Amino acid sequence: MASITRPVSKVLNDILDNLQDIVKLEAKLATAELRADFFGSKKIIVWRGVAALSGFFACVFLMACGFFALRYAVPDWAAAAILTIGSGAICALGVLMSQKDRARRRREP
């Protein structure tokens, strides 16, 4: 039985070379996956932006509609004040609910 012996330094050198190749290839793979995820989700980001902008304009026109409806019942300044206070209250409620949710998430492991 013939055994081929290599010096330990040569074996360790080969192992280190192989590990370097593995790390380089893993980095390339991770970069390719990130690019694929980014360009795949680019359409989703665009459509969410369009939806957010459309929602914003819908809220603006709803407030204008409310203003014109309230003008018949109260003076103009009061209609504007009512809508301002109402939208401010909704905004404050949203902030409080998000803070409550954030605090709940921090307590959970």
Backbone torsions as a table, in degrees:
resi	resn	phi	psi	omega
1	MET	NA	116.9	-178.3
2	ALA	-97.2	134.9	178.3
3	SER	-116.6	137.1	178.0
4	ILE	-99.3	124.8	-178.4
5	THR	-111.2	136.0	174.6
6	ARG	-116.6	149.4	177.8
7	PRO	-65.5	148.0	-179.3
8	VAL	-60.5	-36.7	-179.9
9	SER	-63.1	-36.9	178.2
10	LYS	-68.1	-41.3	178.7
11	VAL	-63.3	-46.5	179.4
12	LEU	-63.7	-38.6	178.2
13	ASN	-63.4	-42.5	177.5
14	ASP	-64.2	-40.9	178.5
15	ILE	-62.0	-45.4	179.2
16	LEU	-63.6	-39.6	177.3
17	ASP	-62.8	-43.1	179.0
18	ASN	-64.9	-40.3	178.2
19	LEU	-64.0	-39.8	177.5
20	GLN	-62.8	-42.2	177.9
21	ASP	-62.4	-42.5	179.9
22	ILE	-62.3	-44.5	-179.4
23	VAL	-63.8	-42.7	179.1
24	LYS	-62.5	-44.1	-179.7
25	LEU	-67.9	-36.5	176.4
26	GLU	-64.9	-39.1	177.9
27	ALA	-64.7	-41.7	177.2
28	LYS	-63.6	-41.0	179.2
29	LEU	-64.5	-43.8	178.8
30	ALA	-62.7	-41.0	178.2
31	THR	-62.9	-43.3	179.4
32	ALA	-64.7	-39.4	178.8
33	GLU	-66.2	-41.0	178.5
34	LEU	-63.8	-41.5	177.3
35	ARG	-62.3	-43.5	-180.0
36	ALA	-63.4	-42.0	178.3
37	ASP	-64.7	-42.5	-177.6
38	PHE	-65.2	-49.0	-177.3
39	PHE	-72.3	-26.0	175.2
40	GLY	-72.6	-35.3	-178.2
41	SER	-89.5	-3.2	-179.8
42	LYS	-60.8	-41.9	178.8
43	LYS	-63.8	-39.8	179.8
44	ILE	-63.4	-42.1	179.9
45	ILE	-63.1	-43.3	179.8
46	VAL	-62.2	-46.1	-178.3
47	TRP	-67.3	-34.7	175.8
48	ARG	-66.8	-37.0	176.3
49	GLY	-64.0	-42.8	177.6
50	VAL	-62.8	-42.5	179.4
51	ALA	-64.5	-40.8	179.2
52	ALA	-65.3	-42.2	179.0
53	LEU	-64.9	-41.6	177.9
54	SER	-64.5	-40.4	177.3
55	GLY	-63.4	-39.7	177.9
56	PHE	-61.3	-47.7	179.9
57	PHE	-65.8	-34.3	176.6
58	ALA	-62.5	-41.4	178.0
59	CYS	-65.8	-40.8	179.2
60	VAL	-61.9	-46.1	-178.9
61	PHE	-70.1	-31.8	175.5
62	LEU	-65.4	-40.5	177.7
63	MET	-67.0	-38.7	177.3
64	ALA	-63.4	-40.1	178.2
65	CYS	-62.7	-44.5	177.6
66	GLY	-63.0	-39.9	178.7
67	PHE	-61.1	-47.3	-178.8
68	PHE	-67.1	-32.2	177.1
69	ALA	-70.4	-40.4	-179.4
70	LEU	-71.6	-24.2	-179.3
71	ARG	-58.7	-29.1	-179.3
72	TYR	-75.1	-23.8	-176.8
73	ALA	-97.7	-33.6	-176.1
74	VAL	-135.5	166.4	176.4
75	PRO	-62.5	161.5	-176.8
76	ASP	-56.2	-45.0	-177.6
77	TRP	-63.4	-35.4	-180.0
78	ALA	-71.7	-37.6	177.4
79	ALA	-62.2	-44.1	178.3
80	ALA	-64.5	-40.0	-179.7
81	ALA	-65.6	-42.0	179.6
82	ILE	-61.3	-45.5	179.8
83	LEU	-66.9	-37.4	179.0
84	THR	-65.6	-45.4	179.7
85	ILE	-65.5	-41.5	178.9
86	GLY	-63.1	-46.6	-179.9
87	SER	-68.8	-34.5	175.9
88	GLY	-64.2	-39.4	178.3
89	ALA	-65.6	-41.2	178.2
90	ILE	-64.5	-40.8	178.2
91	CYS	-63.4	-45.6	179.5
92	ALA	-62.5	-40.5	178.1
93	LEU	-62.7	-41.5	177.8
94	GLY	-63.1	-40.9	178.5
95	VAL	-65.1	-44.2	179.8
96	LEU	-63.3	-40.3	179.7
97	MET	-67.4	-37.9	179.0
98	SER	-69.2	-36.2	177.1
99	GLN	-67.4	-39.0	177.9
100	LYS	-63.3	-42.8	179.5
101	ASP	-66.0	-40.7	179.1
102	ARG	-64.2	-41.3	178.2
103	ALA	-64.6	-38.9	178.4
104	ARG	-64.4	-40.4	179.7
105	ARG	-66.1	-35.0	-179.6
106	ARG	-68.9	-32.8	-179.0
107	ARG	-74.9	-28.4	-179.2
108	GLU	-78.2	140.7	179.8
109	PRO	-72.5	NA	NA
